Amino acid sequence: MEVCPIIKNILLLDSEGKRVAVKYYSDDWPTNSAKLAFEKSVFTKTQKTNARTEAEIAMLENNIVVYRFVQDLHFFVTGGDDENELILATVLQGFFDAVTLILRSNVEQREALENLDLILLCLDEIVDGGIILETDGSIIAGKAATSSNMDDGASLSEQTISQALATAREHLTRSLLTGFINRIGFPSGLFSIPTLLRFLDPPDLKVVLCCNLLSPVF
């Protein structure tokens, strides 16, 4: 009978080896002090390696640790010494991809701390009780975002599309408005919607501008 791969922990540490987000799924480290000692050991063993272009592998305390560094964040996934390294690396990649999506590709400690709740939700979506649930980063990030009711339940992809449309609408509106202001000779240094409306005539033009310009874009 084939045994399912077991993940012992997933760690996200900073460039000094301090915790950013961690999850343990094994009793190998029964106390918080034991967990902190392991984190210190794994950081010390790996900190001088070059794991910024692809994942690296290390043996520590009869465990296999796969890891990768990006900016000031260090990603780790730990399994037993009999676990398949490729499976551990796949879990690591899924976690990394999910965090990259959550942080909008700005993978650094400050952004991670500001989105810590989402990163912890990502960990919950990847592994449950040591059993691997999901390794696709986009699915992990999407479920985490939904669980947190991010942007009233909108998915990351929906948010990205909404942001893109809003940006395009803003650029178009401002471009049209700038051209209109230039044509009527309105002093650009005095521009504001209320001032512009007082300057314009007839009234129906004011109504049109109110309807089209008094929006969240401004």
VOBA-1610 file (N, C-alpha, C; in pm, whole numbers, padded with zeros to 5 digits, always signed):
BEGIN
Met+00084-00120+00000Met+00000+00000+00000Met+00088+00125+00000Glu+00062+00213-00094Glu+00143+00333-00107Glu+00105+00434+00000Val+00205+00493+00064Val+00182+00589+00171Val+00186+00730+00113Cys+00090+00813+00153Cys+00086+00951+00105Cys+00206+01029+00159Pro+00261+01117+00079Pro+00372+01201+00127Pro+00326+01285+00246Ile+00413+01301+00342Ile+00382+01379+00461Ile+00474+01501+00468Ile+00413+01616+00481Ile+00488+01740+00499Ile+00499+01767+00649Lys+00619+01793+00696Lys+00639+01818+00839Lys+00623+01965+00876Asn+00666+02052+00789Asn+00644+02195+00815Asn+00667+02275+00688Ile+00611+02394+00686Ile+00637+02493+00582Ile+00677+02621+00654Leu+00790+02676+00616Leu+00843+02793+00685Leu+00866+02909+00589Leu+00833+03026+00634Leu+00869+03149+00564Leu+00943+03237+00665Leu+01073+03253+00644Leu+01157+03329+00735Leu+01212+03453+00666Asp+01257+03549+00746Asp+01317+03668+00686Asp+01467+03648+00668Ser+01536+03752+00626Ser+01679+03740+00594Ser+01767+03725+00718Glu+01706+03733+00836Glu+01780+03710+00960Glu+01738+03580+01028Gly+01653+03504+00961Gly+01608+03378+01016Gly+01489+03388+01110Lys+01428+03505+01116Lys+01312+03524+01204Lys+01183+03486+01131Arg+01085+03446+01209Arg+00958+03401+01152Arg+00884+03513+01081Val+00829+03477+00967Val+00728+03558+00901Val+00596+03482+00907Ala+00597+03358+00859Ala+00481+03269+00868Ala+00530+03125+00871Val+00481+03047+00965Val+00523+02906+00974Val+00403+02819+01008Lys+00407+02695+00962Lys+00307+02594+00997Lys+00379+02461+01019Tyr+00349+02397+01131Tyr+00405+02265+01163Tyr+00295+02161+01160Tyr+00327+02046+01102Tyr+00230+01937+01090Tyr+00281+01808+01152Ser+00387+01819+01231Ser+00451+01702+01291Ser+00478+01727+01438Asp+00479+01618+01516Asp+00510+01628+01658Asp+00660+01619+01684Asp+00740+01623+01579Asp+00885+01617+01598Asp+00936+01736+01679Trp+00862+01844+01676Trp+00899+01965+01751Trp+00780+02001+01841Pro+00771+01940+01959Pro+00651+01952+02043Pro+00633+02087+02111Thr+00739+02163+02126Thr+00729+02292+02194Thr+00770+02405+02100Asn+00730+02524+02138Asn+00766+02640+02056Asn+00917+02661+02054Ser+00982+02635+02166Ser+01128+02651+02170Ser+01196+02551+02077Ala+01141+02430+02067Ala+01197+02331+01975Ala+01179+02375+01830Lys+01065+02433+01801Lys+01040+02483+01666Lys+01135+02598+01631Leu+01152+02689+01725Leu+01243+02801+01702Leu+01386+02753+01682Ala+01424+02650+01758Ala+01560+02595+01744Ala+01579+02533+01606Phe+01474+02464+01557Phe+01483+02406+01422Phe+01494+02515+01317Glu+01415+02620+01332Glu+01419+02730+01236Glu+01556+02795+01234Lys+01616+02809+01351Lys+01750+02866+01357Lys+01851+02775+01288Ser+01836+02645+01310Ser+01928+02548+01250Ser+01917+02546+01098Val+01794+02546+01048Val+01774+02539+00904Val+01822+02668+00837Phe+01802+02780+00904Phe+01849+02907+00848Phe+02001+02912+00846Thr+02063+02871+00957Thr+02210+02872+00965Thr+02272+02782+00859Lys+02210+02666+00837Lys+02265+02570+00742Lys+02253+02617+00598Thr+02151+02696+00569Thr+02122+02730+00429Thr+02153+02874+00391Gln+02179+02961+00486Gln+02185+03104+00456Gln+02295+03143+00357Lys+02403+03066+00351Lys+02514+03101+00262Lys+02507+03031+00127Thr+02399+02959+00102Thr+02384+02891-00026Thr+02318+02983-00127Asn+02329+02946-00253Asn+02269+03026-00360Asn+02141+02958-00407Ala+02031+02996-00345Ala+01903+02933-00379Ala+01806+03037-00433Arg+01856+03130-00512Arg+01770+03238-00562Arg+01718+03214-00703Thr+01781+03126-00776Thr+01734+03098-00911Thr+01649+02971-00917Glu+01678+02876-00829Glu+01600+02753-00823Glu+01612+02693-00683Ala+01525+02597-00654Ala+01523+02536-00521Ala+01648+02453-00496Glu+01691+02452-00371Glu+01803+02370-00327Glu+01752+02270-00223Ile+01836+02170-00195Ile+01798+02064-00101Ile+01905+02051+00006Ala+01862+02031+00131Ala+01955+02010+00242Ala+01901+01900+00332Met+01992+01829+00398Met+01955+01729+00499Met+01979+01790+00636Leu+01881+01779+00724Leu+01893+01836+00858Leu+01811+01754+00957Glu+01878+01700+01058Glu+01810+01625+01164Glu+01721+01514+01107Asn+01777+01437+01016Asn+01703+01326+00953Asn+01581+01373+00875Asn+01588+01494+00825Asn+01481+01550+00743Asn+01539+01604+00613Ile+01454+01603+00511Ile+01489+01669+00385Ile+01424+01806+00385Val+01503+01907+00356Val+01451+02044+00349Val+01478+02098+00209Val+01373+02140+00141Val+01390+02208+00013Val+01361+02356+00037Tyr+01436+02442-00029Tyr+01425+02584+00004Tyr+01459+02672-00116Arg+01413+02795-00104Arg+01438+02894-00208Arg+01434+03032-00145Phe+01520+03122-00192Phe+01527+03258-00140Phe+01483+03357-00247Val+01406+03457-00205Val+01367+03567-00294Val+01371+03696-00213Gln+01448+03792-00259Gln+01466+03918-00186Gln+01507+03887-00042Asp+01430+03936+00055Asp+01464+03910+00195Asp+01373+03805+00258Leu+01317+03717+00176Leu+01232+03609+00224Leu+01293+03474+00190His+01287+03381+00286His+01340+03247+00269His+01225+03147+00285Phe+01201+03068+00181Phe+01093+02969+00178Phe+01150+02829+00204Phe+01085+02752+00293Phe+01130+02617+00325Phe+01012+02521+00332Val+01035+02398+00285Val+00940+02288+00305Val+01019+02169+00355Thr+00971+02107+00464Thr+01043+01996+00527Thr+00962+01868+00522Gly+01032+01758+00490Gly+00971+01626+00493Gly+01070+01527+00555Gly+01024+01406+00581Gly+01113+01304+00635Gly+01221+01265+00536Asp+01325+01196+00586Asp+01437+01161+00498Asp+01401+01056+00394Asp+01280+00999+00404Asp+01236+00901+00305Asp+01135+00960+00207Glu+01110+01090+00216Glu+01014+01154+00126Glu+01078+01184-00010Asn+00993+01191-00111Asn+01037+01223-00246Asn+01073+01371-00256Glu+01195+01399-00294Glu+01242+01538-00301Glu+01163+01619-00403Leu+01123+01555-00512Leu+01048+01627-00616Leu+00911+01670-00565Ile+00850+01586-00482Ile+00720+01622-00425Ile+00735+01741-00331Leu+00838+01738-00249Leu+00863+01850-00159Leu+00890+01978-00238Ala+00964+01965-00346Ala+00995+02081-00430Ala+00868+02135-00497Thr+00775+02046-00532Thr+00649+02088-00592Thr+00565+02167-00492Val+00564+02122-00368Val+00492+02195-00262Val+00555+02333-00242Leu+00687+02336-00239Leu+00758+02463-00224Leu+00723+02559-00337Gln+00723+02508-00459Gln+00692+02593-00575Gln+00550+02646-00568Gly+00457+02561-00526Gly+00318+02604-00513Gly+00304+02715-00410Phe+00373+02700-00298Phe+00369+02804-00195Phe+00430+02933-00246Phe+00544+02922-00311Phe+00611+03040-00365Phe+00523+03111-00469Asp+00464+03035-00560Asp+00379+03094-00664Asp+00258+03164-00603Ala+00198+03101-00501Ala+00081+03161-00436Ala+00118+03292-00368Val+00230+03294-00297Val+00274+03416-00230Val+00306+03524-00333Thr+00367+03485-00444Thr+00398+03582-00550Thr+00270+03647-00603Leu+00165+03568-00621Leu+00037+03623-00667Leu-00025+03713-00561Ile-00024+03667-00437Ile-00082+03745-00328Ile-00013+03881-00314Leu+00118+03880-00329Leu+00197+04003-00312Leu+00215+04080-00442Arg+00144+04039-00548Arg+00152+04107-00678Arg+00295+04115-00729Ser+00368+04005-00712Ser+00507+03990-00757Ser+00607+04074-00678Asn+00559+04146-00577Asn+00650+04224-00492Asn+00685+04140-00369Val+00765+04036-00392Val+00792+03937-00288Val+00903+03989-00196Glu+00863+04052-00088Glu+00958+04101+00011Glu+00891+04102+00148Gln+00971+04113+00252Gln+00921+04097+00388Gln+00811+04197+00423Arg+00829+04323+00391Arg+00729+04423+00428Arg+00593+04392+00367Glu+00592+04357+00240Glu+00466+04322+00175Glu+00407+04195+00236Ala+00493+04100+00269Ala+00446+03975+00329Ala+00379+04000+00464Leu+00437+04085+00545Leu+00379+04116+00676Leu+00246+04188+00661Glu+00234+04272+00559Glu+00108+04343+00537Glu-00002+04250+00488Asn+00037+04137+00430Asn-00060+04040+00378Asn-00048+03906+00450Leu-00009+03911+00577Leu+00019+03789+00652Leu-00103+03699+00663Asp-00221+03758+00679Asp-00342+03675+00691Asp-00364+03591+00566Leu-00339+03649+00449Leu-00356+03575+00324Leu-00250+03466+00309Ile-00128+03495+00352Ile-00022+03395+00343Ile-00052+03276+00433Leu-00103+03302+00552Leu-00141+03193+00643Leu-00256+03111+00584Leu-00348+03178+00517Leu-00457+03105+00451Leu-00403+03019+00337Cys-00301+03068+00268Cys-00236+02988+00164Cys-00181+02858+00222Leu-00116+02869+00337Leu-00061+02750+00402Leu-00171+02649+00433Asp-00286+02699+00477Asp-00399+02610+00508Asp-00451+02541+00383Glu-00441+02608+00269Glu-00490+02549+00144Glu-00392+02448+00086Ile-00264+02458+00122Ile-00163+02369+00067Ile-00158+02235+00139Val-00157+02239+00271Val-00139+02118+00352Val-00238+02118+00467Asp-00292+02001+00497Asp-00380+01984+00613Asp-00336+01859+00688Gly-00287+01878+00810Gly-00242+01765+00889Gly-00124+01691+00828Gly-00046+01760+00748Gly+00068+01698+00683Gly+00039+01642+00546Ile-00089+01631+00511Ile-00130+01577+00380Ile-00141+01691+00279Ile-00081+01670+00163Ile-00082+01772+00058Ile-00222+01783-00004Leu-00275+01904-00005Leu-00407+01928-00063Leu-00399+01987-00203Glu-00307+02082-00222Glu-00300+02155-00348Glu-00158+02208-00369Thr-00112+02204-00494Thr+00021+02257-00525Thr+00019+02360-00638Asp-00098+02389-00691Asp-00110+02490-00796Asp-00121+02628-00731Gly-00021+02713-00755Gly-00016+02842-00689Gly-00137+02930-00715Ser-00189+02930-00837Ser-00303+03016-00869Ser-00429+02970-00796Ile-00446+02839-00785Ile-00562+02786-00712Ile-00549+02817-00564Ile-00429+02798-00509Ile-00405+02826-00368Ile-00435+02972-00336Ala-00380+03063-00417Ala-00400+03206-00394Ala-00547+03244-00409Gly-00614+03186-00509Gly-00755+03216-00530Gly-00842+03173-00414Lys-00817+03053-00362Lys-00894+03005-00247Lys-00866+03088-00123Ala-00741+03127-00104Ala-00705+03209+00011Ala-00775+03344+00004Ala-00778+03403-00114Ala-00844+03533-00132Ala-00994+03522-00107Thr-01055+03414-00156Thr-01197+03393-00136Thr-01228+03373+00012Ser-01145+03296+00080Ser-01166+03269+00223Ser-01161+03396+00306Ser-01081+03490+00265Ser-01067+03615+00341Ser-01169+03720+00299Asn-01259+03682+00204Asn-01357+03777+00150Asn-01290+03902+00097Met-01176+03882+00034Met-01098+03993-00020Met-01178+04065-00128Asp-01187+04196-00111Asp-01260+04280-00207Asp-01400+04228-00230Asp-01472+04203-00116Asp-01609+04154-00119Asp-01622+04022-00193Gly-01522+03938-00177Gly-01529+03804-00234Gly-01477+03793-00375Ala-01431+03901-00434Ala-01378+03893-00570Ala-01248+03816-00570Ser-01228+03735-00672Ser-01104+03659-00682Ser-00990+03750-00723Leu-00866+03698-00710Leu-00750+03777-00748Leu-00757+03817-00895Ser-00800+03724-00981Ser-00808+03756-01123Ser-00914+03862-01149Glu-01028+03854-01076Glu-01132+03954-01093Glu-01084+04091-01048Gln-01009+04092-00936Gln-00955+04219-00888Gln-00859+04279-00989Thr-00773+04194-01046Thr-00676+04242-01143Thr-00746+04303-01264Ile-00849+04236-01313Ile-00926+04287-01427Ile-00993+04419-01390Ser-01054+04426-01271Ser-01121+04547-01228Ser-01024+04664-01218Gln-00906+04635-01162Gln-00805+04739-01150Gln-00760+04788-01287Ala-00742+04695-01380Ala-00698+04731-01514Ala-00803+04818-01584Leu-00931+04781-01570Leu-01037+04859-01632Leu-01046+04997-01570Ala-01032+05004-01437Ala-01038+05133-01369Ala-00924+05223-01414Thr-00805+05164-01428Thr-00689+05242-01471Thr-00708+05293-01613Ala-00756+05204-01701Ala-00779+05245-01840Ala-00885+05354-01848Arg-00990+05339-01768Arg-01097+05439-01767Arg-01044+05574-01718Glu-00960+05569-01615Glu-00904+05692-01562Glu-00818+05763-01666His-00730+05685-01732His-00642+05745-01833His-00723+05807-01946Leu-00826+05734-01992Leu-00908+05784-02103Leu-00983+05910-02062Thr-01043+05907-01944Thr-01120+06023-01897Thr-01032+06145-01882Arg-00916+06125-01819Arg-00825+06238-01799Arg-00773+06292-01933Ser-00748+06202-02028Ser-00700+06245-02159Ser-00805+06329-02230Leu-00931+06282-02229Leu-01038+06357-02293Leu-01060+06490-02224Leu-01056+06487-02090Leu-01079+06610-02015Leu-00968+06712-02039Thr-00843+06663-02045Thr-00730+06753-02069Thr-00743+06821-02206Gly-00781+06739-02307Gly-00800+06796-02439Gly-00910+06900-02442Phe-01019+06873-02367Phe-01130+06967-02361Phe-01088+07097-02293Ile-01013+07084-02183Ile-00967+07203-02110Ile-00877+07288-02198Asn-00789+07221-02274Asn-00699+07295-02363Asn-00776+07371-02470Arg-00883+07308-02520Arg-00961+07371-02627Arg-01033+07496-02578Ile-01083+07492-02454Ile-01159+07608-02405Ile-01069+07710-02338Gly-00939+07678-02327Gly-00845+07773-02268Gly-00857+07788-02119Phe-00904+07683-02050Phe-00918+07689-01904Phe-00781+07679-01839Pro-00749+07763-01740Pro-00616+07760-01675Pro-00593+07627-01605Ser-00497+07548-01653Ser-00473+07415-01599Ser-00434+07417-01452Gly-00366+07524-01408Gly-00322+07530-01269Gly-00437+07544-01172Leu-00555+07584-01222Leu-00672+07603-01135Leu-00769+07487-01144Phe-00727+07377-01211Phe-00822+07271-01241Phe-00874+07201-01116Ser-01006+07197-01107Ser-01078+07109-01015Ser-01217+07099-01073Ile-01287+06991-01044Ile-01419+06974-01104Ile-01515+07085-01064Pro-01527+07121-00935Pro-01619+07230-00899Pro-01585+07361-00969Thr-01455+07394-00976Thr-01413+07518-01042Thr-01446+07514-01190Leu-01421+07399-01253Leu-01450+07384-01395Leu-01598+07401-01422Leu-01683+07345-01337Leu-01827+07353-01358Leu-01877+07497-01344Arg-01817+07572-01252Arg-01856+07713-01238Arg-01814+07794-01360Phe-01705+07750-01424Phe-01649+07822-01538Phe-01729+07798-01665Leu-01793+07680-01673Leu-01857+07639-01799Leu-02000+07690-01810Asp-02044+07700-01934Asp-02181+07738-01965Asp-02208+07684-02105Pro-02324+07635-02139Pro-02451+07643-02067Pro-02466+07535-01959Pro-02578+07540-01884Pro-02601+07447-01773Pro-02603+07301-01814Asp-02658+07270-01935Asp-02667+07130-01974Asp-02529+07066-01986Leu-02428+07145-02024Leu-02293+07093-02031Leu-02242+07060-01891Lys-02281+07142-01793Lys-02243+07115-01655Lys-02300+06981-01609Val-02425+06956-01646Val-02489+06830-01606Val-02415+06712-01665Val-02380+06723-01793Val-02308+06615-01859Val-02176+06588-01788Leu-02103+06693-01758Leu-01974+06677-01690Leu-01992+06617-01552Cys-02096+06660-01481Cys-02122+06603-01348Cys-02145+06453-01357Cys-02225+06413-01453Cys-02258+06271-01466Cys-02137+06187-01503Asn-02048+06244-01583Asn-01936+06166-01635Asn-01808+06177-01554Leu-01792+06286-01482Leu-01664+06310-01415Leu-01669+06292-01265Leu-01785+06314-01203Leu-01793+06297-01058Leu-01806+06149-01026Ser-01696+06078-01035Ser-01692+05933-01015Ser-01577+05900-00923Pro-01566+05772-00877Pro-01455+05733-00790Pro-01318+05756-00850Val-01311+05766-00984Val-01181+05790-01047Val-01121+05919-00996Phe-01206+06018-00967Phe-01160+06149-00920Phe-01186+06161-00771
//
